[in-house]
């Protein structure tokens, strides 16, 4: 993490630097004694944290914080101040912390640990989101057998699947493919948000359904877009199917 210190009192600035350097891995990249120079600096430099005094020359800390919060990407703000009366305003600005002077070592160290912990959580969440995106991209396609060749097919191009003993036949608008696994196993490759197992032997892409036709014994028969095939809905699946299709 990279930070700047905004403090016009030299002893207070040095004390804060001591704690940051000795009790955290946060890197101090600059320090300032007025608000105007800070504003110029952060418009041209990316930082993660600002340690900000409120009573500073030229542009006070509270007004500076309000201006910074208008930026598309804004750093975390930790107020370091002797003025307790601004605490409510600070947290309305979603300040990360508000530390009163004179501060104790325990209070400062605790705040620094909390800062670093928040950054680790953000990194973990980013990695998770990146993995989810990667997983989603991998789910866009599936490899299916046809004429002794593996053909890459977009999952959304699949209309329905039909069990055939220990294999599964996968139907698209213009073709059909063989999967060397049971329909239950193949179902694991399909997003549940789009595909529904209507019968022990059938899975349908719900976005491809054109008509839902009532059939005998309170079941349904499904007609699909673009192709003449029909897919049955078994009695055991009726309740769940109605819920999925909002009927």
N, C-alpha and C positions, 0 to 999 in steps of 0.2 A: 504494500500500500504506500502511496505517496501523499505527503501532506504539506501544508504551509501553516505557519504560525502568524497570527495577526495580533500583535500586542505592543503598545507604545511604551510600556515600562520595562526597561532593560533587565532588572533583577528577576521579574516575573517571567520574562521570556526565557532567560537562561535556566531558571528552575524547571520550566516545562520541557525545555530541550533535554535537560538531564534525564528526566523521567522517560521521555519518548525513546531516547537513545539507549537507555539501560534496561528498560522493562518491556520493550516491544521490538518488532521487526519493521516498524513503520519508518519510512525514509523521509527525512525533512528535506525538501527541495528548495525552499525559500522562506524568508521571514519578512514581515512588514510592520511598519508602525503607523500606517494610515489606510483608510478604506479605498481611496481613489486608486492608489497603485495596485491594490489587490484586484480591483475590478478589471483593470487593464491586463493584469497577469493571467487571470483565469479565463479571459476571453481567447487567449492564445495558447493556453497550456491545460492539459488534462490532469486533474488531481482527484484523489479519493476522499480526502478529509481536510477541513479547515478548522483549526483551533482558533476561535474568534473571541476577542474581548469586545465588549459593547461600547465602552467609553474610549473611542479612538478618534483622532483628528480627521477633519475634512469630510468624512462620510462615516457616520456612526455605525456600529456593528449590526444593530437591528435593521436599519435601512439597507445596509449592504446585504444582509441575509435575505431580505425580501426580494432584492434585485436578483440575487443568485438563484433563488427558487424559480424565477421565470425562465431560466435557461432550459433548453430541451433535456440536457444531461447535466445534473447538478451534483456536486460533491456532498458528502455528509457534513453536517455542521455541528461542532461541539463548542458550545459557549463556555468560555472561561471568564468569569466576571465577579465583581463584588456586589452587583446589584440584583438582589433576589426578586425585586418587583417586576422584572421583565420575564420571569419564568413562564407565565401563562402564554404570553406572546410568542415566546421561543418554541413552545410545543405546538402551538397553532401552526407554526411554520414547519412542523415535523422535524425539529432539531433532533439530532441523535442523542445528545445529552446536554445537561446544563449544570456546570460545576461551579460552586461558589468559592471565591477566595476569602480568606487564606485556605487552600485546600490541603488535605492530608495525603500522605503517600498512599495509604490504603485506598482512598477514593480515586486518585488518579490511576493507580495500577489497575484497579477494577474496571475503570472506564476503558483503558487501553486494551485489556483482555477482551472486553465486550466488543470493541471495534474489530479486533482481529477475528474474533469468532463469527461476527456478522459477515465478514468478507469471505471466510471459509465456506459459510453456508451458501453464500451467493455463488461461489465457484462450483460447489457441489450441485446446486440447482441448475446452473448453466450446463454442466456436463450431462446431467440427467435429461435436460431438454434437448441437447444435441443428440443424445443416444435415442431419445424418442423419435426425433425427426429422422434419424438414420433408419430406425426400425420401420417407420412408416414408409420411407422410400423403398425399403426392401420388400414391403408388403404390396407394392404396386404391381409386381409381376410374379409369375410362377412359370416354371419350366415343365412342359407336358410332352409326352411321347406321341409321335405320329410317324408312321412308316420308318421305324427304326431310327428316328432322329428326335432330338430334344428341341422343342419349339418354345421360345419365350412368348408368353401370352399375358396381356394386361388383365389383371384380375377383374376389372370392371367390364371386360368384354365377355366374361363368362355369364351365360344365361341361366343354366342349371346343371346339376350333376345327378347322375343316376348310378346306383350300385349295380355291379354285374359280378356276382360271386365275390371273389377276393380282389377284384379290380374296381375302378371307378371310371365311368365314362363322363367326360366333361364336354359340354356343348357350348359353342359360341354361335354367333349369328350365321356363320357360313361353314363351320367345320365342327369336327368332334375329335377328342383326344383321349388317350388311354393313360390312366394313372395306376401304377403298380402298387396300390395300397387300398385298404378298405375306405368306404365313404366316411367312416368315423374319423379315421386318421387324416384323410384329406381335408376334412372340415376345419382342422386346426390351422390350416394355411389361409383360411378365408376370414376377413373381418366380420365379426358378428353384427356390426352396425348395418351391413348390407345383405348378408346372406342368412337364410333361415332354413333349418331342416324341417321340412313340412311332413316328412314321412321317414320311416327308418331307411328307405331306399332313395330318398330324393332331398336335394338341397336346391333352393331357388335364390336367385338374385332378386331381391324385392323391388329394386328399381326397374326391372324388366317386366313386371307384371302389368298386363293390359286389362284383364277382366278376372273377376272373382265370381265363379258360378256356383250357386248352391247345388249340392249333389245328394245322393241318397244317404240315409242314416246320419243326417246332419253334418255331412262333410262338405268339402269344397273341391272344385276343379279349377285350376288356374290356367288361363290363356296368356301367353307371353307375346310381347311386342316382336314384330318382324319375322317370327318363325311360327310354324303350325303346331309345334309340340304343346302338350298339356301336362301339367304337373298336379298330382293329387295332394290333398291335405288330409291326413288321417284324423280320426276322431280324437285321439289322444293329444293332438297338436292344435286342435281348434281354438281352445281358450287362449293359448299363448299367441297363436297366429292373429287372432282378432285384436289382441293388445298391441302387437307389433304394427299392424296395419290400421290401427285406430278405428275399428269397426265394432 
